[in-house]
Amino acid sequence: MANQIKVSGEDGVALQVTKPARSAGLVEEDDEGQATFLAKVRVFSFDSLLLVVSLDALSTEHVTELVVSAAQDTKSIYRTMDSTVQIAGNGYQVQLPPAEDAGFHEGDRAPCQAAPGILLISKAGDTSVGRDASRLAIDLVTIRREQVV
């Protein structure tokens, strides 16, 4: 089951992303499981979709390709903000400052897809918008995986 958007102190809202963050390489850990690296990220917001990009892992060209694809598919683009991956509880969370622009609110279920250097967070739901956002997230993961081949 997808994690829920949660309030996270003064930083607004966040999403628990422990497994996807590890998979995307947004965190690195030592042999004891202690964080040795937490990525600095940029969060792009579209209708019902957030694209989280590692600032160190992607070229400008690759980011542009992903952003243009998302903007064309959703016919939207909202604020983009720098953010952080943080230690939270027994794992990691990503702060999502532009989440409200994309239509996310506290308590919303938010499936998360990972690819090298990125996370795609779509708004869950059994509406056409939710299904479209989930499909687009999968498509963008495919694009990213093709970029690193």
C-alpha positions in Angstrom: 0.0 0.0 0.0 1.2 3.5 -0.8 2.4 5.8 1.9 0.4 8.9 2.8 1.4 12.5 2.5 2.1 13.8 6.0 2.7 17.1 7.7 6.4 17.5 8.5 7.1 20.4 10.8 7.8 23.8 9.4 8.9 22.3 6.1 5.3 21.6 5.0 4.5 18.1 3.8 6.6 15.1 3.1 6.4 11.5 2.0 8.1 8.5 3.5 10.3 7.1 0.7 12.7 4.7 2.4 12.8 1.9 -0.2 12.4 4.0 -3.3 15.1 6.5 -2.1 17.5 3.6 -1.6 16.6 2.2 -5.0 17.1 5.6 -6.8 20.4 6.2 -5.1 19.1 9.2 -3.2 20.6 7.8 0.0 23.7 5.8 0.8 24.3 3.8 4.0 27.3 2.2 5.7 27.4 -1.5 6.7 25.5 -0.7 9.9 22.7 1.0 8.0 23.6 4.5 9.0 23.1 7.2 6.4 26.4 8.4 4.8 24.8 10.4 2.0 21.4 12.2 1.6 20.8 13.7 -1.8 19.8 17.3 -2.4 16.9 17.2 -4.7 14.6 19.4 -6.9 10.9 18.8 -6.9 8.9 19.6 -10.0 5.1 19.8 -9.7 2.5 18.9 -12.3 -1.2 18.0 -12.1 -1.3 15.0 -9.7 2.4 14.2 -10.2 5.7 15.2 -8.5 9.1 14.6 -10.1 11.9 14.5 -7.6 15.4 14.8 -9.2 18.8 14.4 -7.6 20.7 17.6 -8.2 24.0 15.6 -8.6 22.9 12.6 -10.6 21.2 14.0 -13.7 22.4 16.2 -16.5 20.4 19.3 -17.5 19.6 17.5 -20.8 18.1 14.5 -19.0 16.1 16.6 -16.5 14.8 18.7 -19.4 13.6 15.6 -21.3 11.7 14.3 -18.2 10.2 17.7 -17.4 9.1 18.4 -21.0 7.5 14.9 -21.2 5.6 15.4 -18.0 4.4 18.9 -18.9 3.3 17.8 -22.3 1.4 14.8 -21.0 -0.3 16.7 -18.1 -0.6 20.0 -19.9 0.6 21.6 -16.7 3.6 22.7 -14.7 3.7 24.5 -11.4 6.4 25.5 -8.9 9.7 23.8 -8.8 11.6 24.0 -5.5 14.9 22.6 -4.1 14.3 20.2 -1.2 16.0 17.5 0.8 15.8 13.8 1.6 15.8 13.5 5.4 16.1 10.8 8.1 12.7 10.2 9.5 11.9 7.4 12.0 13.5 4.2 10.8 13.9 5.4 7.2 13.8 8.4 4.9 11.3 11.0 3.8 11.4 13.6 1.0 10.1 17.1 1.7 7.6 18.2 -0.9 7.2 22.0 -0.8 5.2 22.3 -4.1 2.9 19.3 -3.3 -0.2 21.4 -2.9 0.3 23.0 -6.3 0.1 19.5 -7.8 -3.1 18.7 -5.8 -1.6 16.7 -3.0 -2.9 17.2 0.6 -2.2 15.6 4.0 -3.5 12.1 4.1 -3.4 11.5 0.3 -2.1 8.1 -0.7 0.9 8.7 -3.0 2.5 5.8 -4.8 6.2 6.3 -5.5 8.2 4.9 -8.4 12.0 5.0 -8.5 14.6 5.1 -11.2 18.3 6.1 -11.1 18.4 9.6 -9.5 14.7 10.2 -9.5 11.4 9.5 -7.8 8.0 9.9 -9.3 5.1 10.5 -6.9 1.6 10.2 -8.3 -1.7 10.9 -6.7 -3.4 7.7 -6.0 -7.0 7.2 -6.8 -9.5 5.4 -8.9 -10.2 8.4 -11.1 -9.0 9.0 -14.6 -6.6 11.7 -13.3 -5.1 9.2 -10.8 -4.8 6.5 -13.4 -3.2 9.0 -15.9 -0.7 10.2 -13.2 0.3 6.6 -12.4 0.7 5.7 -16.0 2.8 8.8 -16.6 5.0 8.0 -13.6 5.7 4.6 -15.1 6.4 6.1 -18.5 8.9 8.6 -17.0 10.7 5.8 -15.1 11.1 4.1 -18.4 12.5 7.2 -20.0 14.9 7.6 -17.1 16.1 4.0 -17.4 16.7 4.5 -21.1 18.8 7.6 -20.4 21.2 5.7 -18.2 21.7 2.7 -20.5 
